[in-house]
């Protein structure tokens, strides 16, 4: 959410001169609002005379007043706006005006520009006139103060000034990959480099999967996909847009002179000592080139099968399917739904000395010892189908195909599953039952699918409720019926998001997987040859399959996610 939505206007200018006026004492405001008793105020004032500490510091230290309540009172006392930093994202261009050491010294954080010669600055102590004068001189602009709780402000400063850690190219030993050395123009200027580094580092720290640079008529908007939902990160002025665009293209080793056709590239950076792979997609638009970065971390350790969060019954079915000596196991769902993570959890179980494991992916997402991994390269002609044929001549026992995209790849994978190989692969479909129709549409005979598929696992990722601020509530009659608890006397609670500093005001932190595991056995094999998607789905439920919706309800009842979030990710299809 934009900062502007939380900053009342107009905001008073603070120019260091100070306008004499009568202010209500802070203690009187705290008494008026019932935040302090008379005895507590007298004790705090006495302590203030002895220690020379500020009244606000004393009452917060004793636990009598919260930092947020104090900030509200200080804002009222000085006729300044209160700023909720949990719901505000500082603009990188504004933050860049003030070095981190001064932000920490003055406990101040630039938030955004409001005019050509003014910037909004969040402070915890608006009484410090000397700090206001120093800030005005350091920034070279007029400042408009807003008041924020001290703990929130310190946390925001800590999270915002990340460029100190830096983002460096993940060079090889001969140092060939040095983007700074490619061009000496604006793209390699300090403002462009620092701004791009700051935005990418923030995306990594917030576990964003994608970072979008979207040119518009008067500015460039930067948004990140965090926990599956787009979130605005910053706005970049029109004047800086060409330098930022060129910088990103240089890092992705793309042609900065070509602005008329789409381009695709990739790069590897090192942030915080850890490598991160980024895929770069450049698309010309009406107002300039849109650039989307797909962030692909290289985690040191992956989730094992028990850490995926499947229900016991679903985990047992999945484990039984991957323990078969041959056959196909499909993980299905939309892009970014956890399909590859699920299949790699299976590979970790199967990765034993007596087996040969191979993968073909675009790109290789998890580099794993003991597994022979191949990355497709369309420019050189190494496609999924071509690589798959060669891999099958290399004597594998277990084969992971990153994605079935076309008829040729689908046929080769299914035939491999019938000829003594265990094939793990992914497919883009809505749920487990509809995967059969998708493969038939690709040209695979239903009879081959009926005899080769062991199991189909549909996945979704729902946002996980922030444990620091989630709120329990008693569901209404409709919600009770939806979760299968229609008895109003039953002790059933659901949870909803609230928002706090720890979750950046979203109410969510991280994601959790929903699973629908459809074992293919018995009558199911006959239905795959002759039945409809609806009949296959009904038979799977009859055999005990938990649907995506009901697995989500399980997580909602456990307080892991919210019912609204489950509805959002599962929709109203077969569920």
N, C-alpha and C positions, 0 to 999 in steps of 0.2 A: 504494500500500500504506500502511496506516495506521501512524502512528508507534508505536502501542502494541505492534505486533508486534516491534519492535526495541528495546524498553526493558525490560530485566529488572526485576522487582519483588521485594522492595521496594527503593526508592531511598533512600539516607540523606539526612536533612535537613541542610542547611548553613545555620546561622543566624548566622554571623559570629563566634560565640564561639570556635569551634575546640576540638576535643577532643584533648588531648595524647596522642600515641601514637607508637610507634616505627615508622618506615617504612623499607622497603628502599630504599637509594639508587638513583636512576635509573640511574646508570652500572652498578651491579651487575645490574640487570634486563636492560639491553642486552647486557651480557657473557654473562649466563646464556642468553639466547635466541640467541646467536651473531650478533647484529646489529653488534657492535663487537669489534675486537681489543683486546688490552691496550694495544698501542702507540697505537692511535687514541684510546682513552679517556684515556691519559696526555697525549697532545697536546691533546685537547679541554679537559681540566681546566686545563692550563697556559694555554691561550688564554682560558679563562674568568676566570682570576685577573687577566689583563692587561686584557681588554676589558670585564669585568663583564657580558658577555652570558650568557644562560642556556645550560646544557649542551645542552638539546634543540635550541635554535636553532643552535648550533655544529655539532652532528653532522648535522643536516639540511642546513645550508648547504654542508657538505663533500660531501654526497651519500652519506654512509656509512649513513644511516638514512632511510627514507621517512617522510613526514609521518604516514601512516597507522600505521606501526609505532610511531612515537613516541607517538601518541595512545593506542594500545593499552597501551603501557608506563606512561604517565602515569595512565591509568584504573586499571590494576592497582595501581600504587604508592599511589594515594589511595583505593582501594576504591570506585571509582565505575564506573558503566556506561559502555561505549563506545557512541557513537551514529553510525550510518552515515547521514549526511545525504543521500546519493544516493538512499536508499530511504525518506526521511522527509519529510513535508510539514508545515511549521509551521502551526498554526491561526491564521487572521487575528486572531481575538479575543485570543489570547495575544500575538502580535506587536505588536498595537496598544497594549499596555501600556508598551512601551519605545520612545521616540523613536529614530530612526535614528542621530542623532549619538552617543547613548550606546551603542547597539549596536556602532558602529564604535570608539568610544573604549575600551570594555571587551572588545571581541572576544567578544561574547555575543549569543545569539539565543534568545528565549523560544520554546518548542516547543509545549507544550500544558498545560492545567490538569489536575491530578491529584486535587485536593481543593478545597474552597471557599477555602482559605487558602494554597494552594501551587501553584507553577508550575514545570515542568521548564525548565531553561535550559542550552543547549549552550555550552560554553566550550572554548577551546584550551589555556588555562593554568589548571589548578585550583589552582596554588600561590599565586595572587594573592588573598590573603585580603581586602585592602583593596577590590578590585573586587567581591568577594562581598558585603561589607558595603554598598557603594554600590548594588549591584543590588537588594539586599533593600529598601533605603530607597526607591529609585526606583520599584520595582514595587509597594511597599506590601504585599507578600506574602512568605511563606517561599519559599525556592527550593530546588529539588533539582537539583544539578549533574550533567550528563553531559559526557563528553569527546568532542570531535570533532577531526579533523585541521584544522590552521589554514587551509590553502588551501581546503578544502571549506567551512569555516565562513565565510570571507570571501566566497566565491562565493555561498553561501546568503544572506548578508546583502544582497549586491548584488542578487540576484534577488527577494528577499522584499519589500524596501522600495521598491515601485514606485509607491506612491500619491503620491510627491512629484511625479511627472510629471503626475498628475491625469487625469481623464477629464472632458471638457467637452462640453456639447451642441454639435452642429455648427450653430450659429445662422445664420439668415439676417440680413440687414442690419438689419431692424427689430426684431430681438431677441425675436420672438414665442415662440420655443421655449426657454423657461426653466423646466425642471421644478422648480427650487428655489422658484419663485414661486407654484406652484400650491397648495401646502399648507404650513401652518406647524406641523403636528403631528410625531409621531415619525418619519414617513417622511422628513422633511427634517432630522432631527437629525444631528449630526456622526457618531455611531457608525454609523448606518444608511448614510449617504452614503459614509463612508470604507470600510466593509466591502464594500458593493456595488462601489465603484470599484476596490478592491483585487482582488476576485474577477474582475471583467471584464478588468482590465488583465493579470492573470495569464493568463486564457484567451487574450487576444490575443497575449501574448508567447510562449505555448506553442503557438500556432497551432491552438487548439482550434476545431472546427467548431460545437460546441454546448455550452451551459452549462446544466446542470439544477439547479434548486432543488427538492428533493424532501422534503416534510414527512413526518415519521414520528411515532410516538407520543410520544417524549420529546425530539426534536430535529429540525432540518432538515439534511439531508445535501446538500452541494453537490458535484456531479461534472461533469467536463468530458470531451468526446469528443476525444481527442488521437490523431492518426494512426489514426482509425477505431476506437479502443478507449477504453472508459470508464475514467476515472481519478478517484479521490476527491480533491477539492480541500480541503474543509473541512467542519466540522460547526458549525451555528449553534444556539445555545441556544433553547429554546422561548420564552423571554421576548422575544428579539429577533426572532423569526420574523415577527410582524405588521408590524413596522417595515420589515423587508427586503422583504416582499411588497408593501407599499404603495409603497415607494420604486421598485421595479421597474415596478409598474403606472403610477405617475406618469410615469416616464421614457418608457414606451410609450404615453402619452396614453390610458390606459384608465380605466374607472370604478372607483375604489377602494372605493366603497360596495357594488358588486355582487359578491357572493361565491358565487352559486348557479349561474351559467351560464358556459360557456367564453367567453373573449375572445381576440381576436387584435389585435395592434398592431405598430407598428414604430417605430424611432428611429434617429437617426444621431448618433454620438458622434465626438469627435476625440481621439485618443490618440497622443502622440508626434508631433503635427503632422499625422497621417494620419487621414482619415475612415474610419469603419467603420460599415456598416449592420447593424442588428440587428432580426430579426423576433422578436416576443414572443408566445408561446402560453401562455395561462392556463387551467388545467383544475382544477375543484374535485375534491378527493379526500377520503377519510375523515378525514384529519388536517389538512386545510387545502388551500390552493390550491398546486398544482404549477405552477411557471413554467419554461419552457424558452426559452432565447435561442438563436437561430440566428445565428452571426456570419458576416458576409459582408464580407470585406475588399475594398477598392478598390485593387488592386495597380497600381502605376505602369506596369508592363510585364508582358505575358503571355508564355507560352511560345509560341515559334514551332514550326512543324511539326518541325524538326530537334531541338528541345529536348524533345519529348514522350517520347523514349526508345523509339520503335518500332524493331523490327528493320528492316534495310534493305529486305527483301522486303515487309513490311507497309506501310512508309512509301511505297514505290513504288506499291502498289495503291491506297492511300488518296489519294495525290496525283493519280493518274490519274482516280479517280472524281470528285474535286472540280473537276477541270479540264474536265469535260464541260459543254456549254452548258445542259443541262437534265437532269432526273432527280432522284431522291431519294437522299440519303446519311443513314443512320440511325446514331446513336450510342446503344447500348443498355447497360443495366446497372442495378444498384440505386441508390437515392439516395446521393449523395456519392461516386460512383465515377469522377468525372472526365469525364463526358459533355460538359458544357458547355465545359469547358476545351479538350477536343479539337476541338469544332466551332469555337470562337473562333480556334484556331490555323489552321483552314481559312479562316475569314473574313479573317484577317490577310493570307493569300496572295492572296485574291480582291479585297481592298480596293484597287481601282485606279480611276483617274479615269473610265474609260470604262464602268464598271458602276454600277448602283444597287443598294445593299445595304440590306436592311431586316430588323429582328428584331421579334418579339413574344414577350415573356418575362414570367415571374412569379417574382421581379422581374427587372429588368435587372441582370445580375451584373457585367458589364464595360462601363463607359462608354467608347465608342471613337469618336474623330473619324473622320468620313467615312462613318459608318453611321447610318442613321435607325432609332432604337430606340423601341419602344412597350412600355409596361408595362400589363399587364391590370389591370382594376379591376372586380371582380365587383359591388361595391356600386353602381357607376354603370352596370352592364350591359355593360362592355367585357370580353367573354370572349375566349378564344382564337379560337373560331369566328367571332364577330362581327368582331373586329379583323382576322382573316385575310381575310375577304371584302373589307373596305375596303382593306387593303394591296394585294390583288391588282388593285384598280382604280387603284393608284398607280404602275403601271408599274415594278415591281422586276425586276431580273435575278436576284438571289440573295436568298433568303428563309430566315431562321432562325426556326423555330417552337420555342419553349422546351421544350414537352412535348406529345406527343399523348396526351390523356387520355380522349377519347370518340370515338364514331363520327363525329360531324359534323366535328370537327377533323381526324380521320384522312382522311376522304373528301376534304375541301377540299385538304389538303396533298398527297395523292397525285394528285389531278386537276391541281393546279398543276404538279406535276413532269412531267405528261404534256403540258402546254400551253406549254412553252417556258421554264419557270423551273427554276433549280437550287434545290432545297429541302433544307435541313439541319434535322434535328429529332432529338429524343431520345424514347426509349421505355423503359419499365421491363420488361425481360425478363432471363432468366438468361444467355442467350448469343445469338450471332448467328443460329443456325439456328432457334431457337424464336420469333424475332421475327415470322416469317411467320404462324405459327399465332395469335399474339397479335393481329395486325392483322386476320386473317380473323375471329377471335372478335368483334372490334369491328364487323364488318359490311362490311369492304372486300373486294371481289371479288378472288379470286386472280389473275384475268387482268390486272387493273389493276396489282397488285403486280409481276407477272412482267415487265411492259413498262416500269414506271416506276422501279424501284429500281436504282441503280448499285452500291451497296456498303452493307454493314452492318458496323459496328465495335462489338464488345463490349469493355467496359473494366472493369477492377478496379484498386483501389489497394491495394498491399501495403506494409507498413512496411519502411522502409529500415534496414538494420543500421547501428548506430553505428560509424563507422570508427575511433573511439578505443579501443574495447574488444571488437570482434568477435573471435571465436576460431575458428581453422581446425581442422578435424578430418577424419580419414579415415572416409568413410562405410562402413557395413556392407554386406553383400551385397545386402540388400533395397533399400537406398537407391541403391546403384550401379545396380541393375536399373531402379529407378524413374526415374533421370535418364538412362537409356540408355547407361550406361558399365559394362557387366557385366564387362569385362575388369579383373580385380583388379590387374593389373600396370600399368594405365594411371595416369598421375599425375593423379588427380582428387581435389580437395579441396572440401569444403563448409564453410560458416561458420554459427556459431550466436551468439545474443546472450549477453552477459555482464552488462553494467550498469556504469555509472560516473557520475561527477558530470555530465559533459557531456550525458548522455542521461537524467538524473534516475533512474538505476538501472533503466531499462526495457530497455536493450540496443538500442533503436531510436531513430532520429532522422530524422523526415520520412517521406515516402512516395514510392513509385515506381509507375508505371502498367504494368499488364499489358494487352496488346492481342490481339484476335482479329479479323482483318480478312477478311471474306468478300465477295469480289468476285462480283457477279451477272452471269454470262455463260454463253453456250453452253447446255449441257444443264441448267444450274442454273435457267434461266428456265422450262423445261418442267416441272421437278420442283416449282417453286413453285406451279404450277397443279394438279398431280396427286399429288405425292409427300407423304410424311410428314416430320415433323421429323427423324427418324432418317435417312431417305434424303437429305434436304437436307444434313444434317451430314456424312454419309459422302461425298457428292459434293464438298463444300467441301474436306474433307481430301484427297480424291483430286486436286483441282485445286491443292493445295499450301498450303492454309490452315494456319497455325500456331495451335493452340488456346490458350486462356487458360492451361491447365495447362502446356503445353510452353513458352509464353513465360515463365511464372514459373520454370520449371526453367532456362531460359537465364539469368535474373537470379540464381538461386541458384548456378549454376556460376561466375558472374562475381563472386560475393561481395557482390552488391548487397542481396540479401535471403536469408532462411533457407528451407530446404525446409519446415519446419513452418508458416511464415507463408504460403508459397505454397499449401499444403494448406488452410489456414484460409480463405483468400479465394476459392479456386476450387471447393472442395467436391468432390463426387463425381458431379456431373452430367456431361452430354456434355462431354468435355474431352480 
